[in-house]
Amino acid sequence: MKNIFEKSEYECIGCAICAKECPVNCLDVKLDEYGYLRAELIGECIDCGACQKVCPRFRVETPEFNISGASCYYGYSKDAEVLKNSTSGGIAYEISKFFLQQGYKIVGVTYDCEKDVAKHIVIDNEEQIRQITGSKYIQSYTLEALNQLGTKQKYVFIGTPCQIYSMRQYIRKHNMEENFLLIDFFCGGIPGYLLWERYLETIRQEMDIEKFKSVEFRSKKMGWHTFLMRLSNGEDEYFGKDKADPFMDLFLSGTTLMNDCYTCGFRFNKVYADIRVADFWGNKFADNNTGVSMILAVTERGRQVCAQLKDQVVMENVPYELIYKLKDGKHKGIMKKPKYRERVLQWLGDGKPLSEITLFVDKKMKIRDFIVKMYNRVLGG
C-alpha cells in the first residue's frame, strides 16, 4: 500500500490536499462519527503515492522553516473599521487587501450560515475580504476552494499550521512556491462538528429560532480581550462570554479537539508558512481594547511583505524571546489529552445536555488546576 491510509504515527487532519493531488480522483473528505473531517476512499486507488507526498501523516521536516529564525513584530491596522471587524490587529486583512491590488487572489475561511460550516473560499476583490475576516474555531472544508486553484494565478493562502504544511508540500512539488504567499496562525487545536452542531441546536432552542444569519466567533463588542461569541438571526442576538458560553468553554478546555491536535508537530517550532499571526497578549497591551497582532515573518518572502505594509499598518520589531515567553503551553505543542475526552464525545453523540457536559468538564478542570497549584507550591518550597 502506498497511499494516505498506510500506517503512520499521525492521524488524518482533513486538509484535503490529498484529494486535490490524486490523479484518479479516488479521494474525498467527509465527517467521521465525532464530526472531524477525514479523508475517505471513494474510488479505485492506483497506489501511485502522490497523496503521501503532500500529507501531514507522512511529514518530512525541512529545517529552513524554524520559528527561532523569524523576524518578529507587533502590529495593527491604521484603519479603525478594519480593527473593529478583525479578531486582533487586522494584519491578515491588510495583507489580503495589499495583494489583491497586486493581482493575487485570496484563499481564506468564511462561515456558511446555510450549511453551518466553515469553508475555504477564493476571493478576487476587496469587497469580499469581510467574508474571510475573523477567526473560525472549527475545522474548515477546503476541497472546493482547492479545486479552483490554477497553475498560473497567484494566491495568498490562509489556514491552520497543518493545512499550510500540506500546501507547502503541494506547491513545492509542483514548483509553484513563487505563486503563493502562505499565512498561518498560532493554533490551540480544532474541535469537531459534533460539538458545534450540538451547540447551535442548544442556542436555537433557547432563542426559539430556526437559523442564524451571522456568526462571529470573536466579536469585539465587549473589547478585544473578551472571547465573545455572537450569533444573530437578523433580529435577535445571542452573546456568550468566555467560558460562560458552552462552545467556548469546551473549546478552551481542550476537551473536544481533533485527536492529532494533542501531539501536533506544527503548533510552535515548525512553521511552514511565510507569515504566522496571532493575538499579541501580555502586559504591553493589557489596556488596549481594539486589538494588536503578533506577526512572525518566517521566510525572506514574509519579511519583504512586512516591509511593504508600513503605509497601512503600525508595526514594530520585538525579540523572539518575548514571543516564546508570551505563548502558553498549548501553543508550544504541550497539550495533554484529557482522560475523559472520549466520554465527553460519547455524551455529545448521545444528546446529553451541554449544560451537564460543561459542568462535568469544569469540575475536572478545577481539580486539575488545584493539583497543579499544590504541586507548584511544593516545588517552590
C-alpha positions as CSV (number, residue, x, y, z in Angstrom):
1,M,0.0,0.0,0.0
2,K,1.4,3.4,-1.0
3,N,-1.3,5.9,-0.1
4,I,-2.5,8.0,2.8
5,F,-4.1,5.0,4.5
6,E,-0.8,3.4,5.2
7,K,0.1,3.1,8.8
8,S,1.6,6.2,10.5
9,E,2.0,7.6,14.0
10,Y,-0.1,10.6,12.9
11,E,-3.8,10.8,12.0
12,C,-5.6,12.5,9.1
13,I,-6.4,16.1,9.7
14,G,-8.8,16.6,6.8
15,C,-6.8,19.1,4.9
16,A,-8.0,17.6,1.5
17,I,-4.7,18.3,-0.3
18,C,-4.5,14.5,-0.9
19,A,-7.8,14.7,-2.8
20,K,-6.6,17.7,-4.8
21,E,-3.4,15.8,-5.7
22,C,-4.9,12.4,-6.5
23,P,-4.6,11.8,-10.3
24,V,-7.7,9.5,-10.4
25,N,-10.0,11.4,-8.1
26,C,-10.4,8.5,-5.7
27,L,-10.4,10.6,-2.5
28,D,-12.8,12.8,-0.8
29,V,-13.1,14.4,2.7
30,K,-16.1,13.7,4.9
31,L,-17.1,14.0,8.6
32,D,-16.5,11.0,10.8
33,E,-18.8,10.0,13.7
34,Y,-17.4,12.6,16.0
35,G,-17.6,15.4,13.5
36,Y,-13.9,15.6,12.4
37,L,-13.1,15.9,8.7
38,R,-11.2,12.8,7.4
39,A,-10.1,11.6,4.0
40,E,-12.1,8.7,2.6
41,L,-11.5,6.4,-0.3
42,I,-14.4,6.8,-2.9
43,G,-12.8,5.1,-5.9
44,E,-10.1,2.7,-7.0
45,C,-6.7,3.6,-5.8
46,I,-3.7,3.0,-8.2
47,D,-1.1,3.2,-5.4
48,C,0.9,5.9,-7.1
49,G,1.9,7.5,-3.8
50,A,1.1,11.1,-4.9
51,C,-1.1,11.7,-1.9
52,Q,1.5,10.6,0.6
53,K,3.9,13.3,-0.7
54,V,1.7,16.1,0.4
55,C,0.1,14.5,3.5
56,P,0.9,15.6,7.1
57,R,0.7,12.0,8.2
58,F,3.9,11.3,6.3
59,R,5.5,14.6,7.1
60,V,9.0,15.5,6.0
61,E,10.6,18.2,8.2
62,T,12.6,20.9,6.5
63,P,15.0,22.9,8.7
64,E,14.6,26.3,6.9
65,F,11.2,26.8,8.5
66,N,12.3,27.1,12.1
67,I,10.4,29.7,14.1
68,S,13.5,30.8,16.1
69,G,14.9,32.4,12.9
70,A,11.7,34.5,12.3
71,S,11.6,38.3,12.3
72,C,9.0,39.2,15.0
73,Y,6.7,42.2,15.3
74,Y,3.6,43.6,16.9
75,G,1.3,45.4,14.6
76,Y,-2.2,46.7,13.9
77,S,-4.1,48.3,11.1
78,K,-4.3,52.1,10.9
79,D,-7.9,51.7,9.7
80,A,-10.3,51.8,12.7
81,E,-13.1,49.9,10.8
82,V,-10.7,47.1,9.9
83,L,-9.7,46.8,13.6
84,K,-13.3,46.7,14.7
85,N,-14.1,43.8,12.4
86,S,-10.9,41.8,12.9
87,T,-10.2,39.3,15.6
88,S,-6.9,41.0,16.6
89,G,-4.9,43.7,14.8
90,G,-6.3,43.2,11.2
91,I,-3.0,42.1,9.7
92,A,-4.4,39.3,7.6
93,Y,-7.0,41.8,6.3
94,E,-4.3,44.3,5.3
95,I,-2.1,41.7,3.7
96,S,-5.2,40.4,1.7
97,K,-6.1,43.9,0.5
98,F,-2.5,44.7,-0.5
99,F,-2.1,41.5,-2.5
100,L,-5.5,41.8,-4.2
101,Q,-4.2,45.1,-5.6
102,Q,-1.2,43.2,-6.9
103,G,-3.4,40.8,-8.9
104,Y,-3.4,37.9,-6.4
105,K,-6.5,36.0,-5.3
106,I,-7.0,35.3,-1.6
107,V,-7.9,31.8,-0.2
108,G,-9.4,32.1,3.3
109,V,-12.1,30.8,5.6
110,T,-15.7,32.0,5.7
111,Y,-18.7,30.8,7.7
112,D,-21.6,29.4,5.7
113,C,-24.8,30.1,7.7
114,E,-26.9,28.0,5.3
115,K,-24.8,24.8,5.9
116,D,-23.5,25.8,9.3
117,V,-19.9,25.0,8.3
118,A,-16.6,26.8,7.9
119,K,-15.1,26.6,4.5
120,H,-12.2,28.0,2.4
121,I,-13.3,30.2,-0.4
122,V,-11.4,32.0,-3.2
123,I,-11.9,35.8,-3.4
124,D,-10.8,38.3,-6.0
125,N,-11.9,41.7,-4.9
126,E,-11.7,43.9,-1.8
127,E,-15.5,43.9,-1.1
128,Q,-15.2,40.1,-0.3
129,I,-12.4,40.4,2.3
130,R,-15.0,40.9,5.0
131,Q,-16.2,37.3,4.3
132,I,-12.9,35.8,5.5
133,T,-12.3,38.3,8.3
134,G,-12.2,37.0,11.9
135,S,-11.3,33.6,13.5
136,K,-13.4,30.5,13.0
137,Y,-12.8,28.0,15.7
138,I,-13.9,24.9,13.8
139,Q,-12.4,22.8,11.1
140,S,-12.8,24.2,7.5
141,Y,-13.8,22.4,4.4
142,T,-11.1,23.1,1.8
143,L,-11.6,20.8,-1.2
144,E,-14.0,23.1,-3.2
145,A,-11.6,26.0,-2.9
146,L,-8.5,23.8,-3.7
147,N,-10.2,22.6,-6.9
148,Q,-10.4,26.2,-8.1
149,L,-6.7,26.9,-7.8
150,G,-5.0,27.5,-11.2
151,T,-1.3,26.9,-12.1
152,K,-0.6,30.4,-13.3
153,Q,-2.7,32.6,-10.9
154,K,-1.0,33.9,-7.8
155,Y,-2.6,33.4,-4.3
156,V,-2.4,34.3,-0.6
157,F,-3.5,31.1,1.2
158,I,-4.5,31.4,4.9
159,G,-5.0,28.3,7.0
160,T,-4.1,26.3,10.1
161,P,-0.5,25.2,10.5
162,C,-1.2,21.6,9.4
163,Q,-3.1,22.8,6.4
164,I,-0.2,25.1,5.5
165,Y,2.2,22.2,5.8
166,S,0.2,20.4,3.1
167,M,0.0,23.4,0.9
168,R,3.8,23.9,1.2
169,Q,4.4,20.4,0.1
170,Y,1.9,20.7,-2.7
171,I,3.2,23.9,-4.2
172,R,6.9,22.8,-3.7
173,K,6.2,19.6,-5.5
174,H,4.6,21.5,-8.5
175,N,7.3,24.3,-8.5
176,M,4.7,26.9,-7.6
177,E,6.1,28.4,-4.5
178,E,6.7,31.8,-6.2
179,N,2.9,32.0,-6.9
180,F,1.9,31.6,-3.2
181,L,2.2,33.5,0.0
182,L,1.3,31.2,2.9
183,I,-0.1,32.5,6.2
184,D,-1.0,30.5,9.3
185,F,-1.5,31.3,13.0
186,F,-0.7,30.0,16.5
187,C,-3.2,27.3,16.8
188,G,-4.6,25.8,20.0
189,G,-6.4,22.9,18.3
190,I,-9.6,22.3,16.4
191,P,-12.9,21.0,17.9
192,G,-15.2,18.8,15.9
193,Y,-18.6,19.5,14.3
194,L,-20.3,17.2,16.7
195,L,-19.7,19.9,19.4
196,W,-20.6,22.7,17.0
197,E,-23.9,21.1,15.9
198,R,-24.9,20.4,19.5
199,Y,-24.0,24.0,20.4
200,L,-26.1,25.5,17.6
201,E,-29.0,23.2,18.4
202,T,-28.9,24.3,22.1
203,I,-28.8,28.1,21.4
204,R,-31.5,27.8,18.8
205,Q,-33.8,26.1,21.2
206,E,-33.1,28.7,23.9
207,M,-33.8,31.5,21.4
208,D,-36.7,29.7,19.7
209,I,-35.3,30.3,16.2
210,E,-34.6,28.1,13.2
211,K,-31.5,29.7,11.6
212,F,-28.7,32.2,12.3
213,K,-27.8,34.7,9.6
214,S,-24.5,35.7,11.0
215,V,-21.9,34.1,13.3
216,E,-18.9,35.7,15.0
217,F,-16.5,33.6,17.0
218,R,-14.7,36.6,18.4
219,S,-16.9,39.6,18.5
220,K,-15.2,42.8,19.8
221,K,-18.5,44.2,21.1
222,M,-17.1,43.9,24.7
223,G,-13.5,44.6,23.6
224,W,-10.5,42.7,22.3
225,H,-9.7,40.9,25.5
226,T,-13.1,39.2,25.8
227,F,-13.8,35.9,24.0
228,L,-17.4,36.8,22.9
229,M,-19.5,34.6,20.7
230,R,-22.1,36.5,18.8
231,L,-24.9,34.8,16.8
232,S,-27.8,36.6,15.1
233,N,-30.8,35.7,13.0
234,G,-31.2,39.4,11.9
235,E,-33.5,40.4,14.7
236,D,-32.4,38.7,17.9
237,E,-28.8,38.2,19.1
238,Y,-27.1,35.7,21.3
239,F,-23.9,36.7,23.2
240,G,-21.8,34.1,25.0
241,K,-18.8,35.4,27.0
242,D,-15.7,33.4,27.6
243,K,-16.2,30.2,29.5
244,A,-19.8,31.1,30.2
245,D,-20.5,30.1,26.6
246,P,-20.7,26.3,26.3
247,F,-18.8,26.1,23.0
248,M,-16.0,28.4,24.2
249,D,-15.9,26.6,27.5
250,L,-15.4,23.1,25.9
251,F,-13.1,24.5,23.2
252,L,-10.8,26.4,25.6
253,S,-10.7,23.4,28.0
254,G,-9.1,21.4,25.1
255,T,-11.5,18.5,25.7
256,T,-13.0,18.0,22.3
257,L,-10.1,18.7,20.0
258,M,-9.2,16.5,17.0
259,N,-7.0,13.6,18.3
260,D,-3.9,14.7,16.4
261,C,-4.1,18.2,17.9
262,Y,-2.7,16.9,21.2
263,T,0.5,15.8,19.5
264,C,0.7,18.5,16.8
265,G,4.1,19.0,15.3
266,F,3.3,22.3,13.7
267,R,2.0,24.3,16.6
268,F,5.1,26.1,17.5
269,N,8.6,25.2,16.3
270,K,7.9,24.0,12.8
271,V,6.3,26.7,10.7
272,Y,5.7,26.1,7.0
273,A,4.1,29.5,6.4
274,D,5.8,32.6,5.2
275,I,4.0,34.6,7.9
276,R,2.4,33.4,11.2
277,V,0.0,35.7,13.1
278,A,-1.7,35.7,16.5
279,D,-3.1,38.0,19.2
280,F,-0.4,39.9,21.0
281,W,-1.4,39.2,24.6
282,G,0.8,40.3,27.5
283,N,1.3,43.3,29.7
284,K,2.4,45.6,27.0
285,F,-1.1,45.8,25.5
286,A,-3.2,44.9,28.6
287,D,-5.1,48.2,28.3
288,N,-5.5,48.0,24.5
289,N,-9.1,47.1,23.7
290,T,-9.1,47.4,19.9
291,G,-6.6,44.6,19.0
292,V,-2.9,44.0,18.4
293,S,-1.4,41.3,16.2
294,M,1.7,39.2,16.8
295,I,3.5,38.8,13.4
296,L,6.3,36.4,12.7
297,A,7.9,36.7,9.3
298,V,9.4,33.2,8.9
299,T,10.8,33.4,5.4
300,E,12.5,36.1,3.4
301,R,9.3,36.4,1.4
302,G,7.4,37.1,4.7
303,R,10.0,39.7,5.7
304,Q,9.5,41.5,2.4
305,V,5.7,41.5,2.8
306,C,6.0,43.1,6.3
307,A,8.2,45.8,4.9
308,Q,5.6,46.6,2.3
309,L,2.8,47.1,4.8
310,K,4.3,50.2,6.5
311,D,1.7,52.6,5.0
312,Q,-1.3,50.5,6.1
313,V,0.0,49.1,9.4
314,V,1.6,50.3,12.6
315,M,4.4,47.7,13.1
316,E,7.4,47.4,15.5
317,N,10.1,44.8,15.9
318,V,10.1,42.7,19.1
319,P,12.6,40.0,20.2
320,Y,11.8,36.3,19.5
321,E,12.4,35.6,23.2
322,L,9.4,37.7,24.0
323,I,7.2,35.8,21.6
324,Y,8.3,32.5,23.2
325,K,7.6,33.8,26.7
326,L,4.1,35.1,25.7
327,K,2.9,31.8,24.1
328,D,1.5,29.3,26.6
329,G,2.0,25.5,26.6
330,K,-0.8,24.6,24.2
331,H,0.8,26.8,21.6
332,K,4.2,25.2,22.1
333,G,2.9,21.6,21.5
334,I,2.5,20.8,25.2
335,M,-1.1,19.6,25.4
336,K,-2.1,16.5,27.4
337,K,-5.3,14.8,26.1
338,P,-7.9,14.6,28.9
339,K,-8.6,11.1,30.1
340,Y,-12.3,11.8,29.9
341,R,-12.2,13.1,26.3
342,E,-13.9,10.0,24.8
343,R,-16.6,10.1,27.4
344,V,-17.4,13.7,26.5
345,L,-17.5,12.9,22.8
346,Q,-19.8,10.0,23.5
347,W,-22.1,12.2,25.6
348,L,-22.2,14.7,22.7
349,G,-23.2,12.0,20.3
350,D,-25.8,10.6,22.7
351,G,-27.5,14.0,23.1
352,K,-26.6,14.7,26.7
353,P,-27.4,18.4,27.6
354,L,-24.5,20.7,27.0
355,S,-25.1,22.2,30.4
356,E,-24.4,18.9,32.1
357,I,-21.3,18.2,29.9
358,T,-19.8,21.6,30.7
359,L,-20.5,21.2,34.4
360,F,-18.6,17.9,34.4
361,V,-15.6,19.3,32.4
362,D,-15.4,22.5,34.6
363,K,-15.2,20.3,37.7
364,K,-12.5,18.3,36.2
365,M,-10.6,21.4,35.2
366,K,-10.9,22.9,38.7
367,I,-9.5,19.7,40.2
368,R,-6.6,19.7,37.7
369,D,-5.8,23.4,38.4
370,F,-5.8,22.7,42.2
371,I,-3.4,19.8,41.8
372,V,-1.1,21.9,39.6
373,K,-1.2,24.8,42.1
374,M,-0.3,22.4,45.0
375,Y,2.4,20.8,43.0
376,N,4.0,24.2,42.1
377,R,3.7,25.3,45.8
378,V,5.6,22.2,47.0
379,L,8.3,22.7,44.3
380,G,8.6,26.3,45.3
381,G,9.2,25.4,48.9
